[in-house]
């Protein structure tokens, strides 16, 4: 159960409008509405200025198009599995599926380096998302150089921002104990990354980065 229950009792007009728009947009992205779908934003609603600023950041991120949305959703979902945010894994699986990821790819995320379901570009993005999402952040020079072979600087900034935004969502939700909202109920959902997965992925990423040079 979330540590902050619902929106303020008497939210202002702008907050009510923001939550209404967010409900519609979230349902469009995830493909369904659920009772707990707005719990993160209802928490933000206790500080209307942050809710507005956060919403504008999400809108700007959505409108960024230098990197295809499917690839950014893949990276975001990987980040969510590393941080182990139940809400983010739940909604992220639903959104990624609607962006074209298969059930098999969702299930393969924890051991993406051992899977043939992701191409070389996707593998690098997954490595980058995992490296950025662990504590402390550890992005090897070899991995960053390998990214530069597939993306220009503006694209790398956009991809980095997308992963960082997911870390903001995931750590905010985890701290407030905001759990799964049921977006992927009855469907395949990605699984959290385990320490063993993390160790194997780190070793694989280092080898891949070195091989690309």
Secondary structure as UniProt FT lines:
FT   TURN            9..10
FT   HELIX           13..30
FT   TURN            35..38
FT   HELIX           39..44
FT   TURN            45..46
FT   HELIX           48..63
FT   HELIX           69..83
FT   HELIX           86..98
FT   TURN            99..100
FT   HELIX           103..108
FT   HELIX           109..114
FT   HELIX           120..133
FT   HELIX           141..148
FT   TURN            149..150
FT   HELIX           153..175
FT   TURN            176..177
FT   TURN            183..186
FT   HELIX           195..211
//
